[in-house]
Amino acid sequence: MNNKPLHSIKFLLTIFVFSIFDFFVTTLFQDILLTPLFFDTIFMIAALFIFGPIAAFFEYVIFNILISLKLYIFTGSTEHIFIYIVSALSIITITWIFIRKKENLTKGINTTFLYILTASILAGFVCAVVSGTVTTIDYYLCAKTLNSNHIFDQIIYAFMDKHNNFLTTAIIGRIPVTILDRIITTFAGFGIYKLYNKFIQGKQKH
């Protein structure tokens, strides 16, 4: 019997559920706990480990649709959120370069830790540059309004003067927070990947 349709349905359902989980985690940490960390890519990274970069990208697109709907319902605006998908693409690309060979993640705890840590730091740095650039484009070309309640906008307010232009401040202000966010979310995504393999994939093999 051909089980491909069932596998396809399970795959699509998993991606959709992962997007919902990212939505609720982000809502908890951003809107309720008001932390500077986004934690909006934990399950995107899990999808990257489990299924690959295309699946991770679609997971994040669905997540963005959910966030956009929430913003539109409560604020009447989506705040150009979709242009930040390029930030997710940079994260997916850098992380995938390090984890695409799964055998590198099975060479012992120290090697695995170093691979994931290196991927996290580099992805965080690249994401900070990309996101800062996108914010600058959004500010100058799309008339983005800075939000004094938003952590990154607060940094721009604090440091943007005649010595620091908008782009420089938007990038530098993101680097420490984004790298920390990437370290936590990447290790969390890896943990979900291991649990998925143990409890979901493992059951399918029996």
Secondary structure, DSSP 8 states (H G I E B T S, - for coil): ---HHHHHHHHHHHHHHHHHHHHHHHIIIIIIS--S-----HHHHHHHHHT-HHHHHHHHHHHHHHHHHHHHHHHS--TTGGGGHHHHHHHHHHHHHHHSSGGGGSS-HHHHHHHHHHHHHHHHHHHHHHHHHHHHHHHHHS-----TTSHHHHHHHHH-BTTB-HHHHHHHTTHHHHHHHHHHHHHHHHHHHHHHIIIIIHHHT-
